[in-house]
Amino acid sequence: MSTLPLVYNYQAAKENPQEAPLVIMIHGYGSHENDLYSLKDNLGNEKHYVSVRAPLTLGFGGFAWYPIHFDAVGVKTSDTEMAAQSRDLIMDFIAQFQEKEGLSENPVWLLGFSQGAILSYGLALNHPLKFQKVMALSGYVLKEIVPSQYKPQELQHLDLFVSHGNQDEVIPVQAARMTTEFLEKLKIKHRYQEYPAGHGINPDNLRDLVDWFKS
């Protein structure tokens, strides 16, 4: 049996496993597979949860999906080529994991934070028929890893929860606001929430996420 391309945590659905959605959790820069995985305790045990670890080791127990570079004056740029590679790596992982666990017919949802949210957009917009629900927390659409053209009929079943802190010092809230404009142009169903918070998930954000997830 071939080994899966990523390290991961997995908790199977406690009810109706043959039809339960598979929730893929994708962490942010400098984090790991145990981070978002703890959210399953708030979200309920009726889903399958898989939290994946990024391939790039940063040290101090942290990992990343792609490097972030700063120039001499502090301008930040993302390694978009490696971002695209990680997007495809996750897609490959999902297919292999579903086959391994006998979940090939189950719906697939995405839950990503920061870099994980950016990659969630990349996955859902490149493969819109593969995914149903997307939870994009503190991220934005990175244009280099999404298509330049879309078939509107393929996007109609997508449903997104998008949230951002309006005091975010890592990814400015303006990036999220521009992303919601992008979603509106494509007529993709979404709920957008801002919070008086920085780069993280505050209690109000968590409550709204759980309410949306369970509805």
Z-matrix of the N, CA and C atoms (Angstrom, degrees):
N
C 1 1.470
C 2 1.534 1 109.29
N 3 1.310 2 117.33 1 131.68
C 4 1.463 3 120.22 2 -179.74
C 5 1.527 4 109.57 3 -73.63
N 6 1.325 5 116.29 4 146.63
C 7 1.460 6 120.21 5 179.55
C 8 1.527 7 109.45 6 -83.17
N 9 1.323 8 115.70 7 147.63
C 10 1.456 9 120.80 8 178.98
C 11 1.522 10 109.88 9 -70.02
N 12 1.339 11 117.69 10 149.88
C 13 1.460 12 120.57 11 -171.94
C 14 1.531 13 115.11 12 -76.26
N 15 1.320 14 118.85 13 -6.69
C 16 1.456 15 121.19 14 -178.00
C 17 1.527 16 111.17 15 -135.48
N 18 1.333 17 115.48 16 148.98
C 19 1.466 18 121.74 17 170.56
C 20 1.530 19 107.65 18 -73.45
N 21 1.328 20 117.10 19 142.93
C 22 1.465 21 118.66 20 -176.13
C 23 1.521 22 111.85 21 -155.26
N 24 1.334 23 115.61 22 161.74
C 25 1.462 24 124.19 23 167.55
C 26 1.526 25 107.62 24 -108.01
N 27 1.332 26 116.67 25 146.37
C 28 1.464 27 119.85 26 -178.93
C 29 1.519 28 110.57 27 -141.41
N 30 1.323 29 115.39 28 129.99
C 31 1.472 30 121.61 29 169.01
C 32 1.518 31 108.05 30 -125.23
N 33 1.324 32 116.41 31 121.18
C 34 1.458 33 121.11 32 -178.93
C 35 1.528 34 110.69 33 -76.78
N 36 1.324 35 115.84 34 153.75
C 37 1.460 36 121.63 35 177.42
C 38 1.521 37 109.91 36 -62.63
N 39 1.327 38 115.32 37 138.53
C 40 1.469 39 120.29 38 179.94
C 41 1.535 40 111.36 39 -83.14
N 42 1.340 41 116.68 40 -17.27
C 43 1.461 42 120.79 41 -179.48
C 44 1.529 43 109.41 42 -130.52
N 45 1.325 44 115.52 43 141.55
C 46 1.469 45 121.82 44 172.09
C 47 1.529 46 113.22 45 46.87
N 48 1.339 47 118.26 46 52.60
C 49 1.475 48 120.95 47 -173.66
C 50 1.523 49 114.51 48 -60.61
N 51 1.351 50 116.96 49 -26.14
C 52 1.471 51 119.45 50 -177.34
C 53 1.528 52 111.95 51 -67.69
N 54 1.331 53 117.57 52 -25.10
C 55 1.458 54 120.82 53 -176.67
C 56 1.529 55 113.40 54 -118.39
N 57 1.317 56 117.47 55 -9.52
C 58 1.470 57 120.99 56 -176.24
C 59 1.529 58 111.32 57 -63.30
N 60 1.328 59 117.99 58 137.59
C 61 1.464 60 120.03 59 176.30
C 62 1.530 61 111.99 60 -60.46
N 63 1.311 62 114.22 61 150.03
C 64 1.465 63 122.78 62 175.20
C 65 1.533 64 107.14 63 -101.07
N 66 1.318 65 116.44 64 114.53
C 67 1.464 66 121.29 65 -177.94
C 68 1.529 67 108.78 66 -97.35
N 69 1.337 68 115.91 67 114.53
C 70 1.466 69 122.31 68 179.48
C 71 1.524 70 108.41 69 -93.16
N 72 1.339 71 117.44 70 119.17
C 73 1.465 72 122.79 71 -178.29
C 74 1.528 73 109.82 72 -102.34
N 75 1.337 74 115.97 73 127.19
C 76 1.467 75 121.50 74 -173.76
C 77 1.529 76 108.05 75 -125.63
N 78 1.326 77 115.95 76 110.80
C 79 1.471 78 121.47 77 -173.47
C 80 1.523 79 112.48 78 -76.59
N 81 1.319 80 114.85 79 173.14
C 82 1.453 81 121.88 80 -179.32
C 83 1.522 82 113.68 81 -94.70
N 84 1.321 83 115.53 82 -179.14
C 85 1.469 84 123.77 83 -178.47
C 86 1.525 85 110.21 84 -61.01
N 87 1.333 86 116.10 85 128.54
C 88 1.457 87 121.06 86 176.21
C 89 1.521 88 114.26 87 84.49
N 90 1.329 89 117.20 88 4.33
C 91 1.459 90 120.43 89 -178.45
C 92 1.523 91 110.03 90 -107.92
N 93 1.340 92 117.14 91 -156.05
C 94 1.468 93 120.95 92 -174.65
C 95 1.520 94 109.58 93 -160.12
N 96 1.314 95 115.66 94 179.00
C 97 1.463 96 121.35 95 -172.70
C 98 1.532 97 113.60 96 -70.34
N 99 1.324 98 118.01 97 -15.29
C 100 1.464 99 119.84 98 180.00
C 101 1.525 100 112.81 99 -84.76
N 102 1.317 101 117.43 100 -11.81
C 103 1.463 102 122.11 101 -172.61
C 104 1.534 103 111.82 102 -67.90
N 105 1.315 104 117.44 103 -73.73
C 106 1.464 105 120.33 104 -178.93
C 107 1.527 106 112.01 105 -66.54
N 108 1.315 107 116.89 106 -22.30
C 109 1.469 108 121.70 107 -177.71
C 110 1.526 109 111.70 108 -55.27
N 111 1.330 110 116.88 109 -32.21
C 112 1.466 111 120.14 110 -178.99
C 113 1.532 112 111.94 111 -66.67
N 114 1.341 113 117.71 112 -18.92
C 115 1.467 114 120.39 113 179.53
C 116 1.531 115 111.85 114 -65.29
N 117 1.325 116 117.60 115 -20.91
C 118 1.465 117 120.10 116 -178.81
C 119 1.525 118 111.26 117 -58.78
N 120 1.326 119 116.94 118 -28.44
C 121 1.468 120 120.60 119 -179.82
C 122 1.525 121 111.13 120 -67.22
N 123 1.340 122 117.13 121 -26.45
C 124 1.466 123 121.72 122 176.66
C 125 1.527 124 111.71 123 -87.72
N 126 1.327 125 116.06 124 -28.68
C 127 1.464 126 120.70 125 -171.05
C 128 1.525 127 113.50 126 -86.63
N 129 1.321 128 117.73 127 -15.15
C 130 1.459 129 120.38 128 178.08
C 131 1.515 130 112.82 129 99.92
N 132 1.329 131 116.11 130 160.03
C 133 1.474 132 120.35 131 -173.09
C 134 1.521 133 113.70 132 -102.14
N 135 1.353 134 116.61 133 22.24
C 136 1.466 135 119.62 134 179.19
C 137 1.527 136 112.93 135 -90.34
N 138 1.345 137 117.65 136 0.35
C 139 1.461 138 121.99 137 -179.48
C 140 1.534 139 109.52 138 -118.71
N 141 1.318 140 115.54 139 162.04
C 142 1.467 141 121.22 140 168.35
C 143 1.532 142 107.03 141 -86.86
N 144 1.331 143 117.28 142 134.66
C 145 1.467 144 120.99 143 179.20
C 146 1.529 145 110.00 144 -120.19
N 147 1.314 146 116.17 145 127.15
C 148 1.461 147 122.11 146 175.55
C 149 1.521 148 107.94 147 -128.76
N 150 1.315 149 116.44 148 119.81
C 151 1.463 150 120.98 149 178.75
C 152 1.523 151 108.36 150 -112.29
N 153 1.332 152 116.58 151 122.85
C 154 1.464 153 121.35 152 -171.90
C 155 1.531 154 111.67 153 -104.77
N 156 1.313 155 115.05 154 148.82
C 157 1.472 156 121.64 155 178.42
C 158 1.523 157 109.68 156 -98.10
N 159 1.325 158 116.11 157 133.82
C 160 1.465 159 121.49 158 177.57
C 161 1.530 160 110.73 159 -65.22
N 162 1.335 161 117.74 160 154.34
C 163 1.467 162 121.02 161 -173.72
C 164 1.522 163 115.70 162 -82.61
N 165 1.326 164 117.62 163 -17.10
C 166 1.470 165 120.90 164 -173.86
C 167 1.530 166 109.89 165 -92.99
N 168 1.328 167 117.38 166 116.85
C 169 1.466 168 121.47 167 -178.94
C 170 1.521 169 110.42 168 -84.61
N 171 1.336 170 115.92 169 127.49
C 172 1.467 171 121.22 170 -179.77
C 173 1.522 172 112.35 171 -102.15
N 174 1.324 173 116.83 172 -12.09
C 175 1.459 174 120.00 173 -173.13
C 176 1.521 175 110.42 174 91.27
N 177 1.343 176 116.42 175 166.08
C 178 1.468 177 122.50 176 -179.63
C 179 1.530 178 111.76 177 56.69
N 180 1.337 179 116.63 178 29.29
C 181 1.454 180 120.76 179 176.38
C 182 1.513 181 115.10 180 77.93
N 183 1.327 182 117.24 181 11.29
C 184 1.459 183 120.92 182 -178.52
C 185 1.521 184 112.54 183 -108.56
N 186 1.343 185 115.49 184 154.22
C 187 1.459 186 122.19 185 -178.04
C 188 1.524 187 109.77 186 -137.60
N 189 1.325 188 116.32 187 160.88
C 190 1.471 189 120.97 188 179.48
C 191 1.517 190 109.70 189 -141.48
N 192 1.325 191 114.48 190 154.31
C 193 1.463 192 121.14 191 177.78
C 194 1.524 193 111.56 192 -85.93
N 195 1.337 194 116.05 193 -26.02
C 196 1.467 195 121.07 194 175.43
C 197 1.519 196 108.52 195 -162.25
N 198 1.338 197 117.06 196 153.32
C 199 1.460 198 119.81 197 -178.25
C 200 1.529 199 112.57 198 -70.52
N 201 1.318 200 114.85 199 152.99
C 202 1.462 201 122.88 200 171.22
C 203 1.522 202 107.05 201 -117.94
N 204 1.321 203 116.87 202 129.56
C 205 1.462 204 122.06 203 -176.66
C 206 1.529 205 111.08 204 -113.27
N 207 1.315 206 115.83 205 148.37
C 208 1.464 207 121.94 206 174.59
C 209 1.524 208 108.90 207 -122.42
N 210 1.342 209 115.78 208 133.07
C 211 1.470 210 118.02 209 178.60
C 212 1.529 211 109.95 210 -85.95
N 213 1.332 212 115.90 211 -172.91
C 214 1.470 213 121.20 212 -173.61
C 215 1.522 214 113.36 213 -61.08
N 216 1.330 215 117.47 214 -26.32
C 217 1.467 216 120.13 215 -179.43
C 218 1.539 217 111.85 216 -104.64
N 219 1.331 218 115.69 217 12.00
C 220 1.458 219 119.39 218 173.76
C 221 1.511 220 116.09 219 87.28
N 222 1.344 221 117.36 220 10.50
C 223 1.465 222 119.64 221 177.57
C 224 1.531 223 109.25 222 -75.04
N 225 1.331 224 116.08 223 131.16
C 226 1.459 225 122.22 224 -174.24
C 227 1.525 226 110.45 225 -94.24
N 228 1.324 227 116.53 226 134.42
C 229 1.461 228 121.36 227 173.10
C 230 1.523 229 109.23 228 -132.78
N 231 1.344 230 115.72 229 149.37
C 232 1.458 231 121.80 230 178.67
C 233 1.517 232 110.05 231 -100.94
N 234 1.321 233 115.82 232 145.61
C 235 1.463 234 121.42 233 174.95
C 236 1.530 235 107.21 234 -77.89
N 237 1.331 236 115.97 235 89.82
C 238 1.463 237 120.30 236 -172.13
C 239 1.529 238 112.47 237 -69.04
N 240 1.331 239 116.38 238 -27.58
C 241 1.466 240 119.03 239 178.26
C 242 1.522 241 110.50 240 -65.60
N 243 1.338 242 116.44 241 -44.02
C 244 1.463 243 119.12 242 178.44
C 245 1.529 244 110.91 243 -73.12
N 246 1.329 245 117.42 244 -29.45
C 247 1.470 246 119.91 245 175.24
C 248 1.529 247 109.63 246 -60.69
N 249 1.332 248 116.55 247 -43.42
C 250 1.467 249 120.65 248 178.10
C 251 1.531 250 111.07 249 -64.58
N 252 1.328 251 116.02 250 -38.05
C 253 1.465 252 119.82 251 178.21
C 254 1.528 253 110.72 252 -64.42
N 255 1.335 254 116.55 253 -41.83
C 256 1.465 255 120.12 254 179.20
C 257 1.521 256 111.46 255 -67.46
N 258 1.324 257 116.29 256 -38.57
C 259 1.475 258 120.31 257 174.60
C 260 1.530 259 110.18 258 -54.98
N 261 1.330 260 116.62 259 -47.58
C 262 1.458 261 121.02 260 -178.34
C 263 1.528 262 111.65 261 -71.15
N 264 1.330 263 116.47 262 -32.65
C 265 1.467 264 121.34 263 176.96
C 266 1.534 265 110.36 264 -63.02
N 267 1.334 266 116.24 265 -42.68
C 268 1.469 267 120.00 266 178.72
C 269 1.529 268 110.06 267 -66.04
N 270 1.328 269 116.77 268 -40.53
C 271 1.458 270 120.42 269 178.99
C 272 1.530 271 110.24 270 -60.47
N 273 1.327 272 116.44 271 -42.49
C 274 1.460 273 121.86 272 177.74
C 275 1.527 274 110.55 273 -64.09
N 276 1.329 275 115.70 274 -41.87
C 277 1.463 276 120.46 275 178.64
C 278 1.535 277 110.73 276 -60.13
N 279 1.336 278 116.61 277 -46.22
C 280 1.466 279 120.62 278 -177.70
C 281 1.525 280 110.61 279 -58.55
N 282 1.331 281 116.10 280 -46.21
C 283 1.468 282 120.11 281 -178.82
C 284 1.528 283 110.86 282 -62.24
N 285 1.334 284 116.45 283 -44.05
C 286 1.469 285 119.72 284 -178.97
C 287 1.527 286 111.46 285 -69.10
N 288 1.332 287 115.96 286 -38.94
C 289 1.463 288 119.72 287 -179.61
C 290 1.533 289 110.47 288 -65.34
N 291 1.339 290 116.56 289 -44.57
C 292 1.467 291 119.80 290 179.42
C 293 1.525 292 110.92 291 -59.69
N 294 1.320 293 116.53 292 -41.62
C 295 1.466 294 120.10 293 179.57
C 296 1.522 295 110.55 294 -66.20
N 297 1.323 296 115.89 295 -43.78
C 298 1.479 297 120.99 296 -178.27
C 299 1.524 298 111.56 297 -61.39
N 300 1.334 299 116.62 298 -40.52
C 301 1.463 300 120.74 299 -174.18
C 302 1.533 301 113.08 300 -97.34
N 303 1.330 302 117.55 301 3.26
C 304 1.459 303 120.13 302 180.00
C 305 1.515 304 113.05 303 69.32
N 306 1.340 305 116.65 304 36.52
C 307 1.468 306 121.90 305 -176.64
C 308 1.529 307 112.07 306 -117.39
N 309 1.317 308 116.85 307 25.01
C 310 1.471 309 120.08 308 -173.19
C 311 1.523 310 113.59 309 -63.48
N 312 1.334 311 117.36 310 -24.38
C 313 1.464 312 120.44 311 -178.80
C 314 1.530 313 112.74 312 -94.73
N 315 1.328 314 117.53 313 -5.73
C 316 1.468 315 120.51 314 -176.20
C 317 1.519 316 111.77 315 -75.21
N 318 1.346 317 117.53 316 145.76
C 319 1.468 318 119.90 317 173.23
C 320 1.529 319 110.12 318 -60.39
N 321 1.333 320 116.85 319 151.16
C 322 1.464 321 121.05 320 179.15
C 323 1.529 322 109.10 321 -121.72
N 324 1.319 323 115.63 322 125.24
C 325 1.460 324 123.07 323 176.66
C 326 1.521 325 108.97 324 -112.52
N 327 1.329 326 116.42 325 154.62
C 328 1.464 327 122.06 326 -179.98
C 329 1.525 328 110.02 327 -119.57
N 330 1.328 329 115.97 328 137.10
C 331 1.459 330 122.12 329 175.22
C 332 1.522 331 107.65 330 -132.92
N 333 1.333 332 116.92 331 110.24
C 334 1.451 333 120.48 332 -175.88
C 335 1.518 334 112.61 333 -130.91
N 336 1.331 335 115.55 334 146.87
C 337 1.458 336 121.98 335 175.90
C 338 1.536 337 109.62 336 -119.78
N 339 1.329 338 116.78 337 130.33
C 340 1.467 339 123.40 338 175.32
C 341 1.538 340 110.26 339 58.54
N 342 1.330 341 119.25 340 -116.31
C 343 1.474 342 119.06 341 175.49
C 344 1.521 343 110.97 342 -54.75
N 345 1.317 344 116.71 343 -35.93
C 346 1.456 345 120.45 344 178.51
C 347 1.518 346 112.90 345 -65.81
N 348 1.353 347 116.52 346 -34.44
C 349 1.465 348 120.55 347 175.56
C 350 1.523 349 110.52 348 -69.17
N 351 1.333 350 116.44 349 -41.76
C 352 1.466 351 121.52 350 178.31
C 353 1.532 352 110.11 351 -58.89
N 354 1.339 353 115.94 352 -43.79
C 355 1.461 354 119.76 353 178.96
C 356 1.533 355 111.45 354 -71.42
N 357 1.330 356 117.54 355 -31.23
C 358 1.468 357 120.18 356 176.35
C 359 1.523 358 110.68 357 -62.57
N 360 1.337 359 116.31 358 -43.15
C 361 1.470 360 119.38 359 174.32
C 362 1.531 361 110.25 360 -60.16
N 363 1.333 362 115.75 361 -44.66
C 364 1.463 363 119.71 362 -179.33
C 365 1.519 364 112.31 363 -59.66
N 366 1.333 365 116.36 364 -42.47
C 367 1.467 366 120.91 365 178.93
C 368 1.525 367 111.17 366 -66.27
N 369 1.333 368 116.50 367 -50.18
C 370 1.463 369 120.36 368 -174.26
C 371 1.526 370 112.28 369 -66.52
N 372 1.322 371 117.24 370 -36.62
C 373 1.463 372 119.78 371 -177.50
C 374 1.528 373 112.82 372 -80.13
N 375 1.323 374 116.84 373 -25.67
C 376 1.468 375 119.71 374 174.60
C 377 1.520 376 112.48 375 -82.96
N 378 1.327 377 116.79 376 -28.95
C 379 1.471 378 121.49 377 -176.80
C 380 1.526 379 109.00 378 -131.63
N 381 1.330 380 118.70 379 60.04
C 382 1.464 381 120.64 380 -171.20
C 383 1.526 382 114.35 381 -62.87
N 384 1.328 383 117.23 382 -26.15
C 385 1.460 384 119.37 383 -179.17
C 386 1.533 385 112.16 384 -79.91
N 387 1.322 386 116.65 385 -12.12
C 388 1.469 387 121.23 386 -179.23
C 389 1.527 388 111.99 387 -82.26
N 390 1.336 389 116.56 388 -29.16
C 391 1.462 390 120.94 389 -171.19
C 392 1.525 391 111.27 390 -117.10
N 393 1.324 392 115.59 391 157.11
C 394 1.458 393 120.83 392 178.97
C 395 1.528 394 111.59 393 -116.42
N 396 1.320 395 116.28 394 -62.69
C 397 1.470 396 120.63 395 -178.73
C 398 1.526 397 109.79 396 -109.28
N 399 1.342 398 115.07 397 142.64
C 400 1.456 399 121.48 398 179.95
C 401 1.526 400 108.24 399 -133.73
N 402 1.324 401 116.21 400 127.85
C 403 1.455 402 122.07 401 175.60
C 404 1.514 403 107.75 402 -112.35
N 405 1.328 404 116.31 403 107.08
C 406 1.466 405 122.37 404 -174.27
C 407 1.528 406 108.27 405 -111.15
N 408 1.324 407 116.48 406 103.17
C 409 1.457 408 122.73 407 -174.91
C 410 1.530 409 109.87 408 -104.44
N 411 1.326 410 115.94 409 121.94
C 412 1.474 411 122.05 410 174.99
C 413 1.527 412 112.40 411 56.90
N 414 1.326 413 116.47 412 47.18
C 415 1.461 414 120.84 413 178.17
C 416 1.513 415 111.30 414 -137.03
N 417 1.319 416 116.55 415 -162.92
C 418 1.467 417 122.10 416 179.06
C 419 1.525 418 108.41 417 -164.57
N 420 1.324 419 116.96 418 169.07
C 421 1.463 420 121.58 419 176.64
C 422 1.532 421 109.00 420 -82.67
N 423 1.322 422 116.24 421 117.98
C 424 1.466 423 122.99 422 176.13
C 425 1.528 424 107.16 423 -90.26
N 426 1.326 425 116.10 424 110.16
C 427 1.467 426 119.97 425 -168.12
C 428 1.525 427 113.11 426 -62.65
N 429 1.344 428 117.37 427 -25.72
C 430 1.463 429 119.94 428 -178.37
C 431 1.529 430 113.36 429 -71.12
N 432 1.336 431 118.23 430 -14.21
C 433 1.467 432 118.90 431 -177.47
C 434 1.532 433 112.53 432 -118.53
N 435 1.345 434 116.91 433 13.85
C 436 1.466 435 120.45 434 174.58
C 437 1.530 436 108.30 435 -122.22
N 438 1.330 437 118.32 436 160.47
C 439 1.463 438 120.16 437 -179.05
C 440 1.528 439 112.65 438 -64.95
N 441 1.312 440 116.12 439 159.90
C 442 1.467 441 120.51 440 175.43
C 443 1.521 442 111.05 441 -90.72
N 444 1.342 443 116.73 442 -17.60
C 445 1.463 444 121.25 443 178.77
C 446 1.525 445 109.57 444 -137.30
N 447 1.338 446 115.73 445 152.02
C 448 1.459 447 120.93 446 -175.85
C 449 1.523 448 111.12 447 -133.61
N 450 1.328 449 115.12 448 156.67
C 451 1.461 450 121.85 449 169.42
C 452 1.527 451 106.52 450 -101.12
N 453 1.335 452 117.93 451 106.74
C 454 1.469 453 120.67 452 -173.05
C 455 1.520 454 114.25 453 -51.53
N 456 1.329 455 116.94 454 -36.40
C 457 1.460 456 119.14 455 -176.88
C 458 1.523 457 112.12 456 -65.59
N 459 1.344 458 117.69 457 -22.76
C 460 1.462 459 120.36 458 -179.79
C 461 1.524 460 112.45 459 -80.46
N 462 1.340 461 116.79 460 -12.86
C 463 1.463 462 121.11 461 -174.86
C 464 1.521 463 113.02 462 -98.94
N 465 1.349 464 116.44 463 -8.87
C 466 1.461 465 119.30 464 -167.52
C 467 1.524 466 114.62 465 -68.97
N 468 1.328 467 118.36 466 -23.44
C 469 1.465 468 119.30 467 -178.22
C 470 1.526 469 112.73 468 -91.40
N 471 1.344 470 117.70 469 -6.41
C 472 1.461 471 119.96 470 178.82
C 473 1.526 472 110.48 471 -68.83
N 474 1.333 473 116.20 472 144.72
C 475 1.460 474 122.53 473 179.76
C 476 1.527 475 106.99 474 -140.38
N 477 1.350 476 116.54 475 119.62
C 478 1.461 477 120.74 476 -172.26
C 479 1.522 478 112.34 477 -117.99
N 480 1.335 479 114.97 478 142.27
C 481 1.465 480 122.64 479 165.66
C 482 1.517 481 106.41 480 -109.80
N 483 1.331 482 116.36 481 118.93
C 484 1.468 483 122.09 482 -175.77
C 485 1.521 484 108.07 483 -121.07
N 486 1.326 485 117.60 484 127.78
C 487 1.462 486 120.07 485 179.62
C 488 1.522 487 110.76 486 -138.95
N 489 1.348 488 114.15 487 155.40
C 490 1.465 489 119.78 488 -177.79
C 491 1.525 490 109.59 489 -159.53
N 492 1.320 491 116.44 490 146.90
C 493 1.454 492 121.43 491 172.76
C 494 1.522 493 110.03 492 -85.75
N 495 1.333 494 116.86 493 131.56
C 496 1.471 495 118.17 494 -178.23
C 497 1.530 496 112.93 495 -78.29
N 498 1.334 497 116.50 496 0.92
C 499 1.473 498 121.10 497 172.77
C 500 1.528 499 111.01 498 -115.35
N 501 1.323 500 116.20 499 22.19
C 502 1.465 501 121.59 500 -177.33
C 503 1.524 502 109.96 501 -65.18
N 504 1.335 503 116.06 502 120.79
C 505 1.461 504 121.87 503 -178.78
C 506 1.525 505 112.42 504 -94.00
N 507 1.335 506 117.40 505 -7.82
C 508 1.468 507 121.88 506 -178.34
C 509 1.529 508 110.31 507 -96.59
N 510 1.317 509 116.15 508 -51.69
C 511 1.468 510 122.49 509 175.35
C 512 1.525 511 106.91 510 -122.55
N 513 1.330 512 118.43 511 105.79
C 514 1.472 513 120.62 512 -176.22
C 515 1.522 514 111.84 513 -56.16
N 516 1.332 515 115.14 514 145.56
C 517 1.462 516 120.61 515 -176.94
C 518 1.531 517 111.89 516 -59.97
N 519 1.344 518 117.15 517 -24.93
C 520 1.457 519 120.31 518 179.38
C 521 1.530 520 111.68 519 -59.96
N 522 1.330 521 116.76 520 -31.52
C 523 1.467 522 120.26 521 178.16
C 524 1.522 523 110.71 522 -64.86
N 525 1.319 524 116.79 523 -38.43
C 526 1.461 525 120.84 524 177.95
C 527 1.526 526 110.91 525 -70.17
N 528 1.332 527 116.36 526 -39.00
C 529 1.469 528 119.46 527 179.87
C 530 1.527 529 110.72 528 -65.36
N 531 1.327 530 116.66 529 -38.60
C 532 1.468 531 119.86 530 176.68
C 533 1.534 532 110.62 531 -65.59
N 534 1.333 533 116.23 532 -35.20
C 535 1.463 534 120.30 533 178.27
C 536 1.522 535 110.67 534 -65.67
N 537 1.333 536 118.00 535 -39.81
C 538 1.473 537 118.70 536 179.22
C 539 1.531 538 110.85 537 -66.11
N 540 1.338 539 117.09 538 -34.31
C 541 1.472 540 119.48 539 174.87
C 542 1.538 541 110.23 540 -62.57
N 543 1.313 542 115.34 541 -41.09
C 544 1.466 543 121.88 542 177.39
C 545 1.528 544 110.23 543 -60.62
N 546 1.327 545 117.35 544 -45.29
C 547 1.468 546 121.46 545 179.56
C 548 1.527 547 111.17 546 -64.14
N 549 1.339 548 115.77 547 -38.67
C 550 1.468 549 119.71 548 179.62
C 551 1.525 550 111.41 549 -65.51
N 552 1.334 551 116.63 550 -39.74
C 553 1.473 552 120.01 551 177.85
C 554 1.521 553 111.43 552 -60.94
N 555 1.333 554 115.89 553 -37.38
C 556 1.468 555 120.47 554 -179.92
C 557 1.529 556 112.21 555 -84.87
N 558 1.350 557 115.83 556 -1.42
C 559 1.479 558 121.44 557 -179.87
C 560 1.534 559 111.47 558 58.05
N 561 1.339 560 115.52 559 38.55
C 562 1.462 561 121.11 560 175.68
C 563 1.527 562 108.14 561 -88.56
N 564 1.320 563 116.04 562 127.27
C 565 1.458 564 120.96 563 -179.62
C 566 1.530 565 109.97 564 -62.06
N 567 1.331 566 116.42 565 130.24
C 568 1.462 567 119.37 566 179.60
C 569 1.521 568 110.79 567 -158.04
N 570 1.313 569 114.70 568 154.71
C 571 1.461 570 122.28 569 171.02
C 572 1.523 571 106.77 570 -117.82
N 573 1.324 572 116.15 571 125.51
C 574 1.472 573 120.45 572 -178.44
C 575 1.520 574 109.92 573 -113.93
N 576 1.325 575 115.89 574 129.97
C 577 1.463 576 121.75 575 179.72
C 578 1.531 577 109.64 576 -131.04
N 579 1.328 578 115.59 577 136.66
C 580 1.472 579 121.61 578 171.63
C 581 1.526 580 108.81 579 -112.88
N 582 1.327 581 114.95 580 150.90
C 583 1.460 582 121.05 581 -178.45
C 584 1.525 583 110.18 582 -134.46
N 585 1.329 584 117.54 583 150.77
C 586 1.471 585 120.64 584 175.69
C 587 1.529 586 109.38 585 -75.37
N 588 1.319 587 115.80 586 74.56
C 589 1.462 588 121.41 587 -172.01
C 590 1.515 589 109.80 588 -150.19
N 591 1.326 590 115.43 589 166.98
C 592 1.452 591 122.18 590 175.22
C 593 1.516 592 110.97 591 -90.79
N 594 1.338 593 115.96 592 -142.47
C 595 1.471 594 121.47 593 -176.11
C 596 1.525 595 108.35 594 -88.74
N 597 1.327 596 115.19 595 83.89
C 598 1.455 597 119.40 596 -178.04
C 599 1.516 598 110.17 597 -177.21
N 600 1.329 599 115.53 598 -173.21
C 601 1.471 600 122.01 599 -179.79
C 602 1.522 601 107.30 600 -115.36
N 603 1.332 602 117.23 601 105.50
C 604 1.463 603 119.01 602 -179.70
C 605 1.530 604 110.16 603 -84.98
N 606 1.337 605 119.04 604 171.44
C 607 1.471 606 120.88 605 -175.33
C 608 1.530 607 113.97 606 -57.49
N 609 1.335 608 118.05 607 -38.78
C 610 1.465 609 120.36 608 178.92
C 611 1.528 610 110.74 609 -65.94
N 612 1.324 611 115.73 610 -40.33
C 613 1.466 612 121.33 611 177.46
C 614 1.529 613 109.92 612 -60.88
N 615 1.321 614 116.11 613 -45.77
C 616 1.464 615 120.52 614 -179.67
C 617 1.526 616 110.76 615 -62.79
N 618 1.324 617 117.00 616 -43.44
C 619 1.469 618 120.65 617 179.53
C 620 1.531 619 110.99 618 -60.22
N 621 1.344 620 117.02 619 -46.42
C 622 1.466 621 120.51 620 -179.35
C 623 1.526 622 111.48 621 -65.53
N 624 1.334 623 116.08 622 -38.96
C 625 1.463 624 120.35 623 177.20
C 626 1.523 625 110.87 624 -60.77
N 627 1.327 626 116.74 625 -46.84
C 628 1.462 627 121.27 626 -179.32
C 629 1.524 628 110.75 627 -63.44
N 630 1.343 629 117.05 628 -42.73
C 631 1.468 630 120.73 629 179.37
C 632 1.530 631 110.27 630 -60.71
N 633 1.332 632 115.90 631 -45.77
C 634 1.467 633 120.92 632 -179.09
C 635 1.536 634 109.70 633 -64.52
N 636 1.316 635 115.95 634 -45.32
C 637 1.472 636 122.44 635 -177.60
C 638 1.531 637 110.52 636 -59.55
N 639 1.318 638 116.80 637 -43.42
C 640 1.472 639 120.40 638 -174.59
C 641 1.527 640 112.12 639 -81.69
N 642 1.328 641 116.71 640 -15.33
C 643 1.469 642 118.93 641 -179.59
C 644 1.529 643 111.26 642 -83.23
